[in-house]
Amino acid sequence: MIRIYLLSALLLYNLSYSQKTDNLDLLIYLGSEAGKYNNNYLQKNAPDALLQELSELKNEDCQFAIDFTLESLKDSNDLLDKKYLTKPSKENLKQIFTISITMGFSLIYSGEQLKKNVEFNSELYPSYYDLVDTYYSALFNALINRNREAHRSISDLDLEDYNLTNDTEKSIFYFKYMNMISKNALFPILANGDVNNTSCSEFKKFPTINGKEFYYYTDFDFKDFPSRLANLDGSYKHYYIDETFKILFMYIECKEKNLIPQGDISSIVENSILSHQQLYKFCERKDLLDEILSKYSN
C-alpha cells in the first residue's frame, strides 16, 4: 500500500515537473518571438504566420501570456481593453516577467544558454510590486511601440477599475502610464528642452485620471520599496516621483509661454505634488521647484 502511494506521488511529481518544464519552454518561445519584433531597439512587423500560430495556440496554464504576447505583436491591438489594463493574477504576472526577461536575454543568448539564463532568473522572482511594475512596463511599452497614437484614444483612466488593491499598485500604474506618454509625446522637451507649440499641445491630449486632470493624482505616500529591476538608487519612489515633478515643470513652462491655455498656475501648484512638502526630497531640480513655489504658491 505504501509502495503504491509512493509510486502515485512520484508519478504526480513527474507530471507536475514535466508540465512546469513545458510551460517554461512555451514562455521562452513567446519571449524569443516577441524579442525579434518588439523590443526597445528594433520594432518590426511580425509575420502573419506567427500571428496566426499564436491566435490558434491554446494552453490552459499560460493562455493569458499567449494572448498578451499576440496583442503586443499586432499593430492594431487591444492592449487598452480592460482585460489587459486590469492587473492579472500573480501567476500571470510571473509569466509576463519570464517573457520580459527572455526578450532581453534573447538579444544575447540562444538555445540552451538562453534557457539556462531564463530558468535561473525565473526562480529569482523580484518583489510582488516589481512584478506589477514589469507587467505595466511591458503593456505600455508594447502599446506605444506598435502605435504611438494609441494613448490618445483614452479619455479617462479610473484607477478603481483595474484590480489595483492599494496606493502602491495604483501609483505604479500611474507612473508607468505617464512614463509612456513622457517618453513618447513629450520626448522633444525631455531630450533637448524644445518647448514648442507641437510638443506642448500633447498635454491637451492627456486623459484625465479618476475624472480629474493628471496632476491631481497625488497618492504617493505609500511605503517606498527597493527595485532590483532598474538602476533606481535603491528607491522606487525617488525615480518615479522625480519623473512626475519633471512632467509638471514642463506643463507649467508650456503654460507660462502661452503654448497651451494658461489657466491658473497657482491652482496647479495647490492641487498637485508641488504642494506636498514630504515629496520634495524626491525632486532633483530643487532650484526649479523653489522658483515655481516662490512665483505661484499662495
C-alpha positions as CSV (number, residue, x, y, z in Angstrom):
1,M,0.0,0.0,0.0
2,I,2.8,2.4,0.9
3,R,4.6,1.4,-2.3
4,I,1.5,2.3,-4.4
5,Y,1.2,5.6,-2.6
6,L,4.9,6.4,-3.2
7,L,4.6,5.4,-6.9
8,S,1.5,7.6,-7.2
9,A,3.2,10.5,-5.6
10,L,6.2,10.1,-7.8
11,L,4.0,10.0,-10.9
12,L,2.2,13.2,-9.9
13,Y,5.6,14.9,-9.2
14,N,6.9,13.8,-12.6
15,L,3.7,15.1,-14.3
16,S,3.9,18.3,-12.5
17,Y,7.6,18.8,-13.3
18,S,7.0,17.9,-16.9
19,Q,4.1,20.4,-17.1
20,K,6.2,23.1,-15.4
21,T,9.1,22.5,-17.9
22,D,6.7,22.5,-20.9
23,N,5.2,25.8,-19.7
24,L,8.7,27.4,-19.3
25,D,9.6,26.3,-22.8
26,L,6.4,27.9,-24.1
27,L,7.1,31.2,-22.2
28,I,10.7,31.2,-23.5
29,Y,9.3,30.7,-27.1
30,L,6.9,33.6,-26.6
31,G,9.6,35.9,-25.3
32,S,12.0,34.9,-28.0
33,E,9.5,35.7,-30.7
34,A,8.4,38.9,-29.1
35,G,12.1,39.9,-28.8
36,K,12.5,39.5,-32.5
37,Y,9.8,42.0,-33.4
38,N,9.1,44.1,-30.4
39,N,12.0,45.4,-28.3
40,N,13.3,48.8,-27.3
41,Y,16.0,48.7,-30.1
42,L,14.0,47.4,-33.0
43,Q,10.4,47.1,-34.0
44,K,9.5,45.0,-37.0
45,N,6.2,43.7,-38.2
46,A,5.6,40.2,-37.0
47,P,4.8,37.8,-39.9
48,D,1.2,36.8,-40.4
49,A,2.1,33.2,-40.0
50,L,3.3,33.9,-36.4
51,L,0.3,35.9,-35.5
52,Q,-1.9,33.1,-36.9
53,E,0.0,30.5,-34.9
54,L,-0.4,32.4,-31.7
55,S,-4.1,33.0,-32.3
56,E,-4.6,29.3,-32.5
57,L,-2.3,28.3,-29.6
58,K,-4.1,27.0,-26.5
59,N,-2.6,26.3,-23.1
60,E,-4.8,26.4,-20.0
61,D,-1.9,27.5,-17.7
62,C,-0.5,30.1,-20.0
63,Q,-3.4,31.4,-22.0
64,F,-3.2,35.0,-20.7
65,A,0.5,35.1,-21.6
66,I,-0.2,33.8,-25.1
67,D,-3.0,36.4,-25.6
68,F,-0.9,39.2,-24.2
69,T,2.1,38.3,-26.5
70,L,-0.2,38.1,-29.5
71,E,-1.7,41.6,-28.8
72,S,1.8,43.1,-28.2
73,L,2.8,42.0,-31.7
74,K,-0.2,43.4,-33.6
75,D,-0.1,46.9,-34.9
76,S,-3.8,47.2,-34.3
77,N,-4.1,45.7,-30.8
78,D,-6.5,45.5,-27.9
79,L,-4.0,46.3,-25.1
80,L,-6.2,49.2,-23.9
81,D,-9.0,46.8,-23.3
82,K,-9.9,46.4,-19.7
83,K,-8.8,42.8,-19.9
84,Y,-5.2,44.0,-20.2
85,L,-5.3,47.2,-18.2
86,T,-6.6,45.1,-15.2
87,K,-3.8,43.7,-13.1
88,P,-3.7,40.0,-13.7
89,S,-3.2,37.2,-11.2
90,K,0.2,36.7,-9.5
91,E,0.9,33.6,-11.7
92,N,0.2,35.6,-14.8
93,L,2.4,38.4,-13.6
94,K,5.2,35.9,-13.1
95,Q,4.7,34.6,-16.7
96,I,4.9,38.1,-18.2
97,F,8.0,38.6,-16.1
98,T,9.5,35.5,-17.6
99,I,8.6,36.6,-21.1
100,S,10.1,40.1,-20.5
101,I,13.5,38.7,-19.3
102,T,13.5,36.3,-22.2
103,M,13.1,39.2,-24.6
104,G,16.2,40.8,-23.0
105,F,18.3,37.6,-22.9
106,S,17.3,36.6,-26.4
107,L,19.4,39.6,-27.7
108,I,22.5,37.9,-26.3
109,Y,21.8,34.1,-26.0
110,S,20.0,31.4,-27.9
111,G,19.3,27.7,-27.5
112,E,20.2,26.0,-24.2
113,Q,22.2,29.0,-23.0
114,L,19.1,31.2,-23.3
115,K,17.0,28.6,-21.4
116,K,19.6,28.3,-18.6
117,N,19.7,32.1,-18.0
118,V,15.9,32.5,-18.2
119,E,15.3,29.4,-15.9
120,F,17.8,30.7,-13.3
121,N,16.4,34.2,-13.3
122,S,12.8,33.0,-13.3
123,E,13.4,31.3,-10.0
124,L,14.6,34.6,-8.5
125,Y,11.3,36.4,-8.9
126,P,11.5,40.0,-7.6
127,S,9.1,41.5,-5.2
128,Y,5.4,41.5,-6.0
129,Y,5.4,45.2,-6.7
130,D,8.3,44.7,-9.1
131,L,6.1,42.1,-10.9
132,V,3.3,44.6,-11.2
133,D,5.8,47.2,-12.5
134,T,7.2,44.8,-15.0
135,Y,3.7,44.0,-16.3
136,Y,2.6,47.6,-16.8
137,S,6.0,48.4,-18.4
138,A,5.5,45.5,-20.8
139,L,1.9,46.6,-21.5
140,F,2.6,50.3,-22.2
141,N,5.9,49.8,-24.0
142,A,4.2,47.3,-26.4
143,L,1.3,49.7,-26.8
144,I,3.5,52.7,-27.7
145,N,6.0,50.7,-29.8
146,R,3.2,49.5,-32.0
147,N,1.1,52.6,-32.2
148,R,2.4,55.9,-31.0
149,E,-1.0,57.5,-31.2
150,A,-2.8,54.8,-29.2
151,H,-2.8,56.6,-25.9
152,R,-4.7,59.4,-27.4
153,S,-7.8,57.2,-27.6
154,I,-8.2,57.2,-23.8
155,S,-10.3,60.0,-22.3
156,D,-10.2,58.8,-18.6
157,L,-8.4,56.2,-16.5
158,D,-10.3,55.3,-13.4
159,L,-7.7,53.5,-11.2
160,E,-10.5,51.8,-9.2
161,D,-11.4,49.8,-12.3
162,Y,-8.2,47.7,-12.7
163,N,-7.9,45.4,-9.7
164,L,-5.3,47.7,-8.1
165,T,-5.6,47.0,-4.4
166,N,-3.7,49.8,-2.8
167,D,-2.0,53.2,-3.4
168,T,1.3,51.4,-4.2
169,E,-0.3,49.5,-7.1
170,K,-2.3,52.5,-8.3
171,S,0.8,54.7,-8.3
172,I,2.8,52.0,-10.3
173,F,0.0,52.1,-12.9
174,Y,0.1,55.9,-12.9
175,F,3.8,56.1,-13.1
176,K,4.1,53.6,-16.0
177,Y,1.4,55.3,-18.0
178,M,2.8,58.7,-17.5
179,N,6.3,57.4,-18.3
180,M,4.9,56.0,-21.6
181,I,3.5,59.4,-22.5
182,S,6.6,61.4,-21.5
183,K,9.0,59.1,-23.4
184,N,6.8,59.4,-26.5
185,A,4.7,62.6,-26.7
186,L,7.0,64.8,-24.6
187,F,10.3,63.5,-25.9
188,P,11.3,66.7,-27.6
189,I,11.1,68.6,-24.3
190,L,12.8,65.9,-22.3
191,A,15.6,65.4,-24.8
192,N,16.6,69.0,-25.6
193,G,14.3,71.3,-23.8
194,D,12.5,72.1,-27.0
195,V,9.4,73.7,-25.6
196,N,7.2,74.5,-28.7
197,N,3.6,74.5,-29.7
198,T,3.7,71.0,-31.1
199,S,5.3,69.4,-28.0
200,C,3.2,71.4,-25.6
201,S,0.0,70.6,-27.4
202,E,0.4,66.9,-26.3
203,F,-0.7,68.0,-22.8
204,K,-4.1,68.8,-24.3
205,K,-4.5,65.1,-25.2
206,F,-3.7,63.7,-21.8
207,P,-6.5,61.6,-20.3
208,T,-8.0,62.5,-17.0
209,I,-7.1,60.3,-14.0
210,N,-10.1,59.4,-11.9
211,G,-12.0,62.1,-13.7
212,K,-9.5,64.9,-13.0
213,E,-6.5,66.5,-14.7
214,F,-3.4,64.3,-14.5
215,Y,-1.7,66.4,-11.9
216,Y,-4.4,65.9,-9.3
217,Y,-3.2,62.4,-8.6
218,T,-1.0,62.7,-5.6
219,D,-1.5,59.4,-3.6
220,F,2.3,58.8,-3.3
221,D,2.6,58.3,0.5
222,F,2.9,54.6,0.2
223,K,5.9,52.8,1.7
224,D,8.9,53.0,-0.6
225,F,10.5,49.8,-1.8
226,P,13.8,48.9,-3.4
227,S,13.6,47.8,-7.0
228,R,16.1,45.4,-8.4
229,L,14.8,45.7,-11.9
230,A,16.4,49.1,-12.7
231,N,19.1,51.4,-11.5
232,L,16.9,53.4,-9.2
233,D,19.5,54.1,-6.5
234,G,17.6,51.7,-4.3
235,S,14.4,53.7,-4.3
236,Y,11.4,53.3,-6.5
237,K,9.7,56.4,-5.3
238,H,12.8,58.6,-5.8
239,Y,13.0,57.8,-9.5
240,Y,9.3,58.0,-10.4
241,I,8.3,60.9,-8.3
242,D,11.2,62.9,-9.7
243,E,9.9,62.0,-13.2
244,T,6.5,63.3,-12.1
245,F,8.0,66.6,-11.0
246,K,9.7,66.9,-14.4
247,I,6.4,66.5,-16.2
248,L,4.8,69.1,-14.0
249,F,7.7,71.5,-14.6
250,M,7.2,71.0,-18.4
251,Y,3.5,71.6,-18.1
252,I,3.9,74.8,-16.2
253,E,6.6,76.1,-18.7
254,C,4.2,75.4,-21.6
255,K,1.5,77.4,-19.8
256,E,3.9,80.3,-18.9
257,K,4.8,80.5,-22.7
258,N,1.1,80.5,-23.6
259,L,1.6,77.5,-25.8
260,I,-1.4,75.9,-24.1
261,P,-4.3,77.7,-22.3
262,Q,-2.7,79.2,-19.3
263,G,-5.4,78.9,-16.7
264,D,-4.5,79.4,-13.0
265,I,-0.9,78.0,-12.4
266,S,-1.4,78.7,-8.7
267,S,-4.2,76.1,-8.8
268,I,-1.9,73.6,-10.4
269,V,0.6,74.1,-7.6
270,E,-2.1,73.8,-4.9
271,N,-3.6,70.6,-6.3
272,S,-0.5,68.7,-7.4
273,I,2.5,67.2,-5.6
274,L,4.0,70.7,-5.8
275,S,2.1,71.4,-2.5
276,H,3.3,68.1,-0.8
277,Q,6.4,69.1,1.1
278,Q,7.1,65.5,2.2
279,L,7.7,64.6,-1.5
280,Y,10.2,67.4,-2.2
281,K,13.1,65.2,-1.2
282,F,12.5,63.1,-4.3
283,C,12.8,66.1,-6.6
284,E,16.3,66.5,-8.2
285,R,15.6,70.1,-9.5
286,K,15.3,71.9,-6.2
287,D,16.2,75.2,-7.9
288,L,13.3,74.9,-10.3
289,L,11.0,73.7,-7.6
290,D,11.9,76.7,-5.4
291,E,11.4,79.1,-8.3
292,I,7.9,77.8,-9.1
293,L,6.9,77.8,-5.5
294,S,8.1,81.4,-5.0
295,K,6.1,82.6,-8.0
296,Y,2.8,80.7,-7.6
297,S,2.4,79.5,-4.0
298,N,-0.4,81.2,-2.1
